[in-house]
């Protein structure tokens, strides 16, 4: 093993030294910081003005960065939007599942907790609501963003897991449960879209009542003895 004198700088040390040139941050760290600024700027601009009304320049102005830094991290606006969409979906799913697990194992409390978490997350940040429930649908349709479609299908699987958690003794095959989950997801999604587009004018309690009705009906239906 070769030992270097204490006063000799190795090539690796020289490289690291060159990277750390501004406020103690390496080039990689500065690039990541700029990327995060663009993501936050995208959430603000897309979430308040709509994706199709916002240009790369608008995002950069919000982030206080030049356009060359945008293309350092993203090839086009759709790529930034997709990154933002995935980030916000993770936030929404985390809030929902955390609430459901805390309310377990009471099925009715789980329904109310999960739906309340969903609705409060949307109302607390209208930018998130607009991006997920309005612009994402249009971007997917007009720009063939397969990732957005695949991510929305994750909600089907999440609802399917929720139903199985809520009714662990339910004897239904996976295909049946998959269709039921898709139906539940579509039902809640359409209510959420109407609520978001309408500017959250209806009370959260009214929207919760509308959403929970179908889940309670499902619970009641599957609680009855099944005829073979």
PATORDO-59598 format. One record per residue: residue number from 1; x, y, z of N, C-alpha, C in turn. Coordinates in nm, 4 decimals. Each point is the difference from the previous one (the first is absolute). Last residue first. Example, Ala and Ser with C-alpha at 12.3 -4.5 7.8 and 13.67 -1.06 7.14 Angstrom:
<nodes>
  seq      n_c1      n_c2      n_c3     ca_c1     ca_c2     ca_c3      c_c1      c_c2      c_c3
    2    1.2850   -0.2250    0.7080    0.0820    0.1190    0.0060   -0.0770    0.1090    0.0730
    1    0.0290   -0.5720   -0.0070   -0.0890    0.1190    0.0000    0.0900    0.1200    0.0000
</nodes>
This chain:
<nodes>
  seq      n_c1      n_c2      n_c3     ca_c1     ca_c2     ca_c3      c_c1      c_c2      c_c3
  228   -7.3088   -1.8645   -0.2438    0.0860   -0.0707   -0.0953   -0.0808   -0.0395   -0.1247
  227   -0.0644    0.4241    0.3604   -0.0607   -0.1235   -0.0521    0.0903   -0.0638   -0.1027
  226    0.1135    0.3288    0.4407    0.0078   -0.0156   -0.1444   -0.0609   -0.1340   -0.0407
  225   -0.0896    0.3536    0.4336    0.0424   -0.1341   -0.0411   -0.0042   -0.0139   -0.1514
  224    0.0832    0.4864    0.2009   -0.1100   -0.0950   -0.0101    0.0537   -0.1372   -0.0396
  223    0.2712    0.3872    0.0207   -0.0225   -0.0518    0.1349   -0.1125   -0.1034    0.0019
  222    0.1335    0.2539   -0.3861    0.0901   -0.1127    0.0244   -0.0130   -0.0560    0.1413
  221   -0.2659    0.3772   -0.1296   -0.0231   -0.1083   -0.0965    0.0839   -0.1222    0.0313
  220    0.0685    0.3964    0.2489   -0.1277   -0.0631    0.0348   -0.0281   -0.1199   -0.0901
  219    0.3774    0.2639   -0.0932    0.0194   -0.0696    0.1272   -0.1264   -0.0756    0.0406
  218   -0.0210    0.2781   -0.3742    0.0834   -0.1165   -0.0290    0.0182   -0.0844    0.1254
  217   -0.2136    0.4072    0.0477   -0.0874   -0.0927   -0.0721    0.0748   -0.1292   -0.0326
  216    0.2411    0.3496    0.1888   -0.0872   -0.0599    0.1007   -0.0958   -0.1002   -0.0641
  215    0.2761    0.2487   -0.2838    0.0817   -0.0926    0.0788   -0.0851   -0.0707    0.1055
  214   -0.1964    0.3376   -0.2621    0.0239   -0.1188   -0.0815    0.0844   -0.1029    0.0751
  213   -0.0935    0.4184    0.2114   -0.1232   -0.0749   -0.0255    0.0267   -0.1300   -0.0751
  212    0.3273    0.3503    0.0997   -0.0065   -0.1137    0.0922   -0.1214   -0.0888   -0.0273
  211    0.0774    0.4090   -0.2496    0.1018   -0.1015   -0.0274   -0.0195   -0.1256    0.0846
  210   -0.2830    0.3790    0.0658   -0.0210   -0.0544   -0.1346    0.0976   -0.1143   -0.0292
  209    0.0495    0.2387    0.4043   -0.1239   -0.0783    0.0023   -0.0231   -0.0669   -0.1353
  208    0.3564    0.3024    0.0362    0.0300   -0.1249    0.0721   -0.1230   -0.0904    0.0009
  207   -0.0508    0.4284   -0.1691    0.0750   -0.0830   -0.0950    0.0343   -0.1338    0.0635
  206   -0.2079    0.3184    0.2704   -0.0931   -0.0412   -0.1058    0.0699   -0.0933   -0.0995
  205    0.2600    0.1957    0.3426   -0.0927   -0.0989    0.0558   -0.0968   -0.0513   -0.1060
  204    0.2954    0.3547   -0.1014    0.0711   -0.1281    0.0034   -0.0915   -0.1105    0.0527
  203   -0.2307    0.4169   -0.2436    0.0754   -0.0274    0.1226    0.0668   -0.1371   -0.0098
  202   -0.0901    0.3032   -0.4383   -0.0737   -0.0881    0.0906    0.0864   -0.0294    0.1215
  201    0.1982    0.2563   -0.3306   -0.1126    0.0740    0.0584   -0.0828   -0.0857    0.0953
  200    0.4369   -0.0476   -0.2815   -0.0216   -0.0483    0.1375   -0.1178    0.0712    0.0685
  199    0.1277    0.0491   -0.4750    0.0655    0.0879    0.0961   -0.0272   -0.0340    0.1453
  198   -0.1298   -0.2270   -0.4279   -0.0960    0.0943    0.0574    0.0584    0.0905    0.1066
  197    0.2560   -0.3466   -0.2037   -0.0377    0.0940   -0.1066   -0.0957    0.1064    0.0529
  196    0.1156   -0.3490    0.2960    0.1170    0.0835   -0.0298   -0.0349    0.1065   -0.1032
  195   -0.3287   -0.3216    0.1013    0.0254    0.0849    0.1174    0.1140    0.0972   -0.0273
  194   -0.0992   -0.3290   -0.3223   -0.1090    0.0986    0.0058    0.0229    0.0981    0.1137
  193    0.2977   -0.3593   -0.0305    0.0177    0.0916   -0.1134   -0.1061    0.1098    0.0032
  192   -0.0363   -0.3490    0.3147    0.1121    0.0887    0.0308    0.0212    0.1023   -0.1109
  191   -0.3199   -0.3378   -0.0668   -0.0471    0.0942    0.1025    0.1095    0.1013    0.0319
  190    0.1151   -0.3445   -0.2901   -0.0943    0.0909   -0.0649   -0.0573    0.1015    0.0982
  189    0.2884   -0.3400    0.1692    0.0718    0.0926   -0.0877   -0.0941    0.1007   -0.0643
  188   -0.1762   -0.3549    0.2592    0.0604    0.1041    0.0837    0.0718    0.1035   -0.0859
  187   -0.1842   -0.3684   -0.2288   -0.1071    0.0709    0.0716    0.0572    0.1168    0.0800
  186    0.2971   -0.3020   -0.2127   -0.0655    0.0896   -0.0953   -0.1080    0.0848    0.0655
  185    0.2136   -0.3298    0.2608    0.0949    0.1059   -0.0345   -0.0660    0.1005   -0.0943
  184   -0.2413   -0.3866    0.1054    0.0085    0.0896    0.1164    0.0908    0.1186   -0.0298
  183   -0.0257   -0.3378   -0.3266   -0.1263    0.0729    0.0121    0.0011    0.0988    0.1146
  182    0.3671   -0.2876   -0.0549   -0.0035    0.0975   -0.1092   -0.1266    0.0843    0.0066
  181    0.0388   -0.3581    0.3008    0.0930    0.1079    0.0356    0.0011    0.1084   -0.1066
  180   -0.2479   -0.3894   -0.0875   -0.0645    0.0773    0.1069    0.0867    0.1196    0.0388
  179    0.1790   -0.3097   -0.3039   -0.1063    0.0790   -0.0618   -0.0704    0.0879    0.1024
  178    0.3246   -0.2990    0.1604    0.0644    0.1002   -0.0852   -0.1041    0.0910   -0.0655
  177   -0.1363   -0.3758    0.2530    0.0439    0.1095    0.0859    0.0648    0.1118   -0.0806
  176   -0.1264   -0.3938   -0.2275   -0.1191    0.0694    0.0513    0.0399    0.1220    0.0829
  175    0.3460   -0.2804   -0.1435   -0.0575    0.0748   -0.1121   -0.1239    0.0783    0.0428
  174    0.2141   -0.2937    0.3114    0.0771    0.1225   -0.0251   -0.0592    0.0834   -0.1129
  173   -0.3300   -0.3132    0.2865    0.1253   -0.0208   -0.0719    0.0626    0.1338   -0.0381
  172   -0.2907   -0.0954    0.4501   -0.0211    0.0398   -0.1387    0.1317   -0.0193   -0.0734
  171   -0.1952   -0.0274    0.5131    0.0428   -0.1033   -0.0938   -0.0435    0.0371   -0.1414
  170    0.1106    0.2494    0.5109   -0.0760    0.0028   -0.1247    0.0547   -0.1033   -0.0985
  169    0.1590    0.1337    0.4499   -0.0601   -0.1318   -0.0192   -0.0835   -0.0074   -0.1286
  168    0.2277    0.4072    0.1565    0.0995   -0.1061   -0.0203   -0.0590   -0.1386   -0.0266
  167   -0.1332    0.5212   -0.0307   -0.0799   -0.1226    0.0072    0.0896   -0.1212   -0.0256
  166    0.1931    0.4271    0.0244   -0.1248    0.0337    0.0676   -0.0858   -0.1243    0.0221
  165    0.3970   -0.0287   -0.2493    0.0359    0.0295    0.1387   -0.1246    0.0247    0.0828
  164   -0.0491   -0.0579   -0.4594    0.0396   -0.1273    0.0602    0.0390    0.0173    0.1465
  163   -0.1021    0.3842   -0.2491   -0.1211   -0.0815    0.0157    0.0339   -0.1326    0.0669
  162    0.3600    0.2825   -0.1111   -0.0801    0.0585    0.1076   -0.1250   -0.0841    0.0269
  161    0.2740   -0.1067   -0.3655    0.0665   -0.0387    0.1250   -0.0792    0.0509    0.1202
  160   -0.1497    0.1348   -0.4189   -0.0193   -0.1442    0.0135    0.0623   -0.0504    0.1305
  159    0.0731    0.4424   -0.1187   -0.1371   -0.0173    0.0479   -0.0311   -0.1488    0.0175
  158    0.4149    0.1057   -0.1859   -0.0025    0.0468    0.1381   -0.1397   -0.0188    0.0596
  157    0.0651   -0.0919   -0.4541    0.0613   -0.1046    0.0823   -0.0003    0.0393    0.1478
  156   -0.1596    0.3153   -0.3101   -0.0858   -0.1191   -0.0040    0.0548   -0.1066    0.0948
  155    0.2600    0.3758   -0.0663   -0.1110    0.0286    0.0895   -0.0983   -0.1167    0.0024
  154    0.3592   -0.0028   -0.2998    0.0444   -0.0358    0.1346   -0.1097    0.0275    0.1024
  153   -0.0415    0.1325   -0.4528   -0.0438   -0.1376    0.0243    0.0459   -0.0491    0.1374
  152    0.1412    0.4190   -0.1559   -0.1402    0.0071    0.0399   -0.0555   -0.1400    0.0265
  151    0.4339    0.0315   -0.1707   -0.0047    0.0454    0.1391   -0.1433    0.0085    0.0502
  150    0.0817   -0.1050   -0.4535    0.0416   -0.1116    0.0867   -0.0096    0.0384    0.1474
  149   -0.0814    0.3354   -0.3199   -0.1060   -0.1020   -0.0048    0.0324   -0.1154    0.0946
  148    0.3270    0.3271   -0.0550   -0.1134    0.0561    0.0733   -0.1137   -0.1013    0.0050
  147    0.3757   -0.1057   -0.2587    0.0307   -0.0075    0.1428   -0.1145    0.0531    0.0845
  146   -0.0054    0.0277   -0.4800   -0.0359   -0.1321    0.0517    0.0222   -0.0103    0.1506
  145   -0.0946    0.4057   -0.3420    0.0879   -0.0240    0.1144   -0.0417   -0.1304    0.0689
  144   -0.1446    0.2755   -0.4222    0.0238   -0.1442    0.0108    0.0993   -0.0328    0.1110
  143   -0.2050    0.4330   -0.1364    0.1431   -0.0248   -0.0169    0.0387   -0.1456    0.0220
  142   -0.4561    0.1737    0.0337    0.0565    0.0752   -0.1121    0.1462   -0.0320   -0.0282
  141   -0.2490   -0.2111    0.3651   -0.0744   -0.0188   -0.1245    0.0695    0.0650   -0.1191
  140    0.1798    0.0509    0.4396    0.0024   -0.1423   -0.0370   -0.0637   -0.0203   -0.1375
  139   -0.0257    0.4243    0.1915    0.1369   -0.0276   -0.0443    0.0120   -0.1449   -0.0469
  138   -0.4061    0.1334    0.1933    0.0187    0.0610   -0.1317    0.1391   -0.0289   -0.0553
  137   -0.1054   -0.1461    0.4360   -0.0874   -0.0702   -0.0943    0.0214    0.0525   -0.1422
  136    0.2192    0.2153    0.3578    0.0597   -0.1304   -0.0280   -0.0819   -0.0778   -0.1030
  135   -0.1528    0.4286    0.1706    0.1035    0.0048   -0.1026    0.0564   -0.1373   -0.0352
  134   -0.3442    0.0127    0.3392   -0.0393    0.0722   -0.1214    0.1086   -0.0112   -0.1067
  133    0.0358   -0.2024    0.4429   -0.1347   -0.0326   -0.0464   -0.0471    0.0774   -0.1233
  132    0.4498    0.0420    0.2138   -0.0342   -0.1425   -0.0038   -0.1326   -0.0258   -0.0700
  131    0.1571    0.4511    0.0576    0.0987   -0.0760   -0.0776   -0.0424   -0.1456   -0.0157
  130   -0.2613    0.2885    0.2748   -0.0114    0.0352   -0.1421    0.0930   -0.0857   -0.0848
  129    0.0185   -0.0494    0.4702   -0.1281   -0.0465   -0.0524   -0.0110    0.0271   -0.1499
  128    0.3714    0.1692    0.2343    0.0084   -0.1458   -0.0123   -0.1277   -0.0532   -0.0653
  127   -0.0021    0.4470    0.1087    0.0954   -0.0220   -0.1097    0.0122   -0.1490   -0.0276
  126   -0.2572    0.1601    0.3700   -0.0713   -0.0016   -0.1281    0.0926   -0.0212   -0.1195
  125    0.0319   -0.1168    0.5256    0.0916    0.0464   -0.1037   -0.0690   -0.0106   -0.1358
  124   -0.2434   -0.0949    0.3920    0.1099    0.0724    0.0639    0.1005    0.0522   -0.1016
  123   -0.3670   -0.2785   -0.1334   -0.0448    0.1359    0.0345    0.1122    0.0831    0.0614
  122    0.0857   -0.4571   -0.1141   -0.0354    0.0773   -0.1198   -0.0353    0.1442    0.0349
  121    0.0834   -0.3015    0.3511    0.1243    0.0223   -0.0746   -0.0267    0.0849   -0.1240
  120   -0.3677   -0.1414    0.2552    0.0726    0.1085    0.0664    0.1327    0.0298   -0.0705
  119   -0.2630   -0.3632   -0.1567   -0.0672    0.1282   -0.0244    0.0745    0.1167    0.0642
  118    0.1626   -0.4464    0.0715    0.0033    0.0348   -0.1423   -0.0551    0.1400   -0.0227
  117   -0.0350   -0.1802    0.4295    0.1399    0.0338   -0.0300    0.0141    0.0430   -0.1453
  116   -0.4184   -0.1621    0.1377    0.0259    0.1323    0.0595    0.1424    0.0452   -0.0310
  115   -0.1259   -0.4358   -0.1286   -0.0617    0.1010   -0.0859    0.0241    0.1408    0.0540
  114    0.1598   -0.3607    0.2602    0.0661    0.0031   -0.1304   -0.0551    0.1086   -0.0906
  113   -0.2054   -0.0742    0.4244    0.1360    0.0529    0.0152    0.0700    0.0132   -0.1344
  112   -0.4337   -0.2004    0.0194   -0.0047    0.1438    0.0298    0.1393    0.0612    0.0076
  111   -0.0301   -0.4680   -0.0593   -0.0581    0.0694   -0.1156    0.0030    0.1508    0.0221
  110    0.1285   -0.2705    0.3572    0.1020   -0.0026   -0.1054   -0.0481    0.0739   -0.1252
  109   -0.2980   -0.0672    0.3599    0.0992    0.1026    0.0344    0.1102    0.0069   -0.1063
  108   -0.3169   -0.3392   -0.0476   -0.0638    0.1305   -0.0211    0.0970    0.1139    0.0314
  107    0.1471   -0.4530    0.0801   -0.0210    0.0309   -0.1422   -0.0588    0.1385   -0.0258
  106    0.3276   -0.1685    0.4051   -0.1420    0.0308   -0.0157   -0.0273    0.0447   -0.1443
  105    0.4357   -0.1280    0.2296   -0.0647   -0.0841   -0.1020   -0.1484    0.0298   -0.0227
  104    0.3337    0.3562   -0.0355   -0.0219   -0.1450   -0.0035   -0.0163   -0.0541    0.1430
  103    0.1200    0.4570   -0.1302   -0.1399   -0.0258    0.0344   -0.0327   -0.1493    0.0020
  102    0.4318    0.1662   -0.1246   -0.0232    0.0471    0.1364   -0.1424   -0.0303    0.0467
  101    0.1277   -0.0944   -0.4467    0.0655   -0.0927    0.0917   -0.0235    0.0402    0.1456
  100   -0.1603    0.2856   -0.3445   -0.0715   -0.1280    0.0000    0.0591   -0.0948    0.1035
   99    0.2185    0.4106   -0.0787   -0.1273    0.0206    0.0704   -0.0772   -0.1302    0.0114
   98    0.3932   -0.0020   -0.2522    0.0343    0.0218    0.1405   -0.1279    0.0153    0.0828
   97   -0.0382   -0.0262   -0.4678    0.0274   -0.1297    0.0606    0.0357    0.0114    0.1479
   96   -0.0785    0.4014   -0.2502   -0.1184   -0.0842    0.0016    0.0260   -0.1310    0.0752
   95    0.3562    0.3053   -0.0737   -0.0972    0.0549    0.0946   -0.1205   -0.0910    0.0153
   94    0.3211   -0.1151   -0.3261    0.0552   -0.0144    0.1346   -0.1002    0.0477    0.1046
   93   -0.1020    0.0632   -0.4559   -0.0138   -0.1402    0.0403    0.0523   -0.0231    0.1418
   92    0.0520    0.4314   -0.1884   -0.1419   -0.0318    0.0160   -0.0190   -0.1431    0.0504
   91    0.4361    0.1422   -0.1101   -0.0486    0.0728    0.1171   -0.1447   -0.0383    0.0299
   90    0.1885   -0.1658   -0.3934    0.0592   -0.0665    0.1163   -0.0472    0.0646    0.1301
   89   -0.1215    0.2013   -0.4043   -0.0739   -0.1249    0.0184    0.0527   -0.0745    0.1225
   88    0.2295    0.3833   -0.1389   -0.1252    0.0339    0.0662   -0.0865   -0.1238    0.0251
   87    0.4093   -0.0487   -0.2389    0.0289    0.0497    0.1354   -0.1297    0.0261    0.0771
   86   -0.0267   -0.1153   -0.4561    0.0395   -0.1158    0.0805    0.0262    0.0398    0.1446
   85   -0.0922    0.3465   -0.3066   -0.1172   -0.0860    0.0173    0.0326   -0.1187    0.0898
   84    0.3519    0.2819   -0.1368   -0.0852    0.0641    0.1006   -0.1204   -0.0879    0.0319
   83    0.2790   -0.1368   -0.3479    0.0731   -0.0086    0.1263   -0.0833    0.0561    0.1146
   82   -0.1675    0.0495   -0.4346   -0.0083   -0.1396    0.0429    0.0704   -0.0208    0.1334
   81    0.0324    0.4231   -0.2061   -0.1366   -0.0246    0.0483   -0.0132   -0.1421    0.0530
   80    0.4029    0.1202   -0.2072   -0.0132    0.0647    0.1306   -0.1378   -0.0290    0.0580
   79    0.0707   -0.1481   -0.4309    0.0839   -0.0776    0.0921   -0.0059    0.0582    0.1413
   78   -0.2169    0.2227   -0.3587   -0.0723   -0.1213    0.0385    0.0794   -0.0845    0.0993
   77    0.1943    0.3890   -0.2012   -0.0956    0.0310    0.1067   -0.0722   -0.1237    0.0494
   76    0.4781   -0.0900   -0.2097   -0.1151    0.0804   -0.0432   -0.0960    0.0186    0.1173
   75    0.4323   -0.2007    0.0543    0.0064    0.0177   -0.1448   -0.1111    0.0911   -0.0503
   74    0.2547    0.0110    0.4965   -0.1172   -0.0525   -0.0707    0.0104    0.0289   -0.1498
   73    0.3529    0.1185    0.3168   -0.0713   -0.1033    0.0745   -0.1139   -0.0657   -0.0777
   72    0.2782    0.3469   -0.1786    0.1000   -0.0782    0.0706   -0.0671   -0.1191    0.0702
   71   -0.2459    0.3463   -0.2123    0.0367   -0.1111   -0.0890    0.1165   -0.0820    0.0545
   70   -0.1451    0.3777    0.2449   -0.1159   -0.0872   -0.0176    0.0403   -0.1225   -0.0811
   69    0.3093    0.3429    0.0549   -0.0048   -0.0885    0.1157   -0.1229   -0.0918   -0.0050
   68    0.0626    0.3345   -0.3243    0.0995   -0.1059   -0.0214    0.0018   -0.0968    0.1169
   67   -0.2731    0.3954    0.0018   -0.0570   -0.1148   -0.0697    0.1016   -0.1122   -0.0209
   66    0.0482    0.3282    0.4264   -0.0030    0.0176   -0.1446   -0.0468   -0.1289   -0.0669
   65   -0.1610    0.1608    0.4985    0.1099   -0.0678   -0.0683   -0.0099    0.0279   -0.1499
   64   -0.3187    0.0873    0.3846    0.1126    0.0945   -0.0048    0.1259   -0.0690   -0.0530
   63   -0.4668   -0.1693    0.0461    0.1115   -0.0626    0.0718    0.1204    0.0923    0.0130
   62   -0.3826    0.1407   -0.2406   -0.0480   -0.0315    0.1344    0.1139   -0.0566    0.0850
   61    0.0864    0.0770   -0.4528   -0.0166    0.1280    0.0690   -0.0450   -0.0216    0.1445
   60    0.0260   -0.3761   -0.2791    0.1335    0.0494    0.0353   -0.0068    0.1336    0.0731
   59   -0.3983   -0.1854   -0.1708    0.0510   -0.0837    0.1087    0.1347    0.0521    0.0480
   58   -0.1838    0.2058   -0.3768   -0.0800    0.0315    0.1191    0.0506   -0.0772    0.1216
   57    0.1881   -0.0971   -0.4225    0.0468    0.1293    0.0514   -0.0752    0.0389    0.1265
   56   -0.1384   -0.3785   -0.2379    0.1268   -0.0275    0.0695    0.0531    0.1284    0.0626
   55   -0.5177    0.0150   -0.0686    0.1144   -0.0310   -0.0848    0.1215   -0.0351    0.0860
   54   -0.5775   -0.0070    0.0579    0.1323    0.0282    0.0563    0.1103   -0.0421   -0.0968
   53   -0.4823   -0.0762   -0.0323    0.0162    0.1453   -0.0015    0.1407    0.0420    0.0431
   52   -0.1653   -0.4565   -0.0043   -0.0008    0.0472   -0.1381    0.0092    0.1526   -0.0116
   51   -0.0180   -0.2324    0.4330    0.1172   -0.0411   -0.0777    0.0047    0.0657   -0.1373
   50   -0.2358    0.2417    0.4185   -0.0293   -0.1102   -0.0905    0.1179   -0.0292   -0.0901
   49   -0.0495    0.3245    0.3815   -0.0357    0.0491   -0.1335   -0.0425   -0.1113   -0.0958
   48    0.1291   -0.0827    0.4630   -0.0823    0.1212    0.0071   -0.0488    0.0471   -0.1371
   47    0.2838   -0.3896    0.0640   -0.1102   -0.0158    0.0947   -0.0905    0.1209    0.0110
   46    0.4001   -0.0087   -0.2683   -0.0991   -0.0921   -0.0564   -0.1238   -0.0066    0.0892
   45    0.3519    0.2645    0.1655   -0.0520    0.0537   -0.1271   -0.1054   -0.0905   -0.0624
   44    0.2122   -0.1374    0.4122   -0.0653    0.1296    0.0170   -0.0636    0.0492   -0.1303
   43    0.2549   -0.3958   -0.0054   -0.1201   -0.0219    0.0813   -0.0780    0.1307    0.0138
   42    0.4170    0.0240   -0.2090   -0.0991   -0.0654   -0.0846   -0.1300   -0.0252    0.0745
   41    0.3686    0.1677    0.2345   -0.0529    0.1039   -0.0890   -0.1072   -0.0576   -0.0915
   40    0.2318   -0.2971    0.2771   -0.0864    0.0855    0.0815   -0.0636    0.1109   -0.0843
   39    0.3134   -0.2743   -0.2144   -0.1164   -0.0799    0.0366   -0.0983    0.0842    0.0821
   38    0.4136    0.1888   -0.1085   -0.0851   -0.0093   -0.1189   -0.1272   -0.0795    0.0294
   37    0.3294    0.0269    0.3354   -0.0597    0.1322   -0.0210   -0.0971   -0.0015   -0.1180
   36    0.2556   -0.3847    0.0821   -0.1060    0.0144    0.0999   -0.0701    0.1353   -0.0129
   35    0.3756   -0.0772   -0.2727   -0.1102   -0.0884   -0.0411   -0.1182    0.0137    0.0968
   34    0.3994    0.2173    0.1083   -0.0683    0.0691   -0.1103   -0.1201   -0.0812   -0.0476
   33    0.2757   -0.1966    0.3219   -0.0701    0.1136    0.0600   -0.0779    0.0775   -0.1072
   32    0.2828   -0.3469   -0.1369   -0.1184   -0.0540    0.0657   -0.0834    0.1113    0.0626
   31    0.4117    0.1166   -0.1895   -0.0914   -0.0431   -0.1061   -0.1294   -0.0529    0.0600
   30    0.3475    0.1070    0.2913   -0.0587    0.1221   -0.0560   -0.1011   -0.0331   -0.1089
   29    0.2474   -0.3547    0.1878   -0.0940    0.0541    0.0984   -0.0685    0.1268   -0.0511
   28    0.3413   -0.1940   -0.2624   -0.1157   -0.0891    0.0051   -0.1063    0.0529    0.0949
   27    0.4123    0.2230   -0.0197   -0.0742    0.0220   -0.1244   -0.1275   -0.0845   -0.0003
   26    0.1732    0.1133    0.4820    0.0618   -0.0575   -0.1189   -0.0865    0.0318   -0.1212
   25    0.0364    0.3067    0.4562   -0.0779   -0.1018   -0.0699    0.0739   -0.0501   -0.1229
   24    0.1231    0.3700    0.3163    0.0236   -0.1322    0.0565   -0.0765   -0.1119   -0.0663
   23    0.0012    0.4639   -0.1493   -0.0737   -0.0171    0.1251    0.0122   -0.1417    0.0563
   22    0.2270    0.0109   -0.4381   -0.0997    0.1035    0.0278   -0.0809   -0.0358    0.1236
   21    0.3525   -0.2750   -0.1967    0.0467    0.1338   -0.0345   -0.0964    0.1105    0.0415
   20    0.1225   -0.5478   -0.0152   -0.0484    0.0853    0.1079    0.0520    0.1423   -0.0191
   19    0.1239   -0.3410   -0.3092   -0.1456    0.0030    0.0035   -0.0524    0.0990    0.1031
   18    0.4639   -0.0845   -0.0386   -0.0474    0.0817   -0.1115   -0.1518    0.0111    0.0002
   17    0.2072   -0.2824    0.3145    0.0315    0.1390    0.0304   -0.0519    0.0931   -0.1082
   16   -0.0303   -0.4651   -0.0595   -0.0975    0.0464    0.0996    0.0203    0.1474    0.0323
   15    0.3132   -0.2016   -0.2850   -0.1308    0.0065   -0.0654   -0.1049    0.0533    0.0953
   14    0.4298   -0.0807    0.1692    0.0019    0.1158   -0.0892   -0.1354    0.0176   -0.0677
   13    0.0698   -0.3815    0.2624   -0.0150    0.1185    0.0849   -0.0031    0.1267   -0.0843
   12    0.0831   -0.4046   -0.2195   -0.1390    0.0024    0.0499   -0.0254    0.1228    0.0852
   11    0.4424   -0.0785   -0.1592   -0.0913    0.0423   -0.1069   -0.1457    0.0079    0.0466
   10    0.3646    0.0702    0.3829   -0.0275   -0.1060   -0.0970   -0.0926    0.0538   -0.1082
    9    0.3695    0.2662    0.3142   -0.1426   -0.0129   -0.0289   -0.0217   -0.1053   -0.1073
    8    0.4006    0.0918    0.3943   -0.0257   -0.0230   -0.1421   -0.1497   -0.0238   -0.0201
    7    0.2403    0.0561    0.4260   -0.0094    0.1280   -0.0687   -0.0256   -0.0145   -0.1497
    6    0.0550   -0.3764    0.3016   -0.1114    0.0803    0.0508   -0.0159    0.1319   -0.0735
    5    0.1983   -0.4374   -0.2474    0.0453    0.0929    0.1047   -0.1153    0.0910    0.0397
    4   -0.1127   -0.4826   -0.1893    0.0326    0.1338   -0.0501    0.0453    0.0864    0.1161
    3   -0.0048   -0.5599   -0.1157   -0.0313    0.1071    0.0933    0.0439    0.1335   -0.0595
    2   -0.1435   -0.5237   -0.1909    0.0830    0.1198   -0.0132   -0.0457    0.1072    0.0972
    1   -0.0196   -0.5609    0.0126   -0.0853    0.1201    0.0000    0.0885    0.1246    0.0000
</nodes>
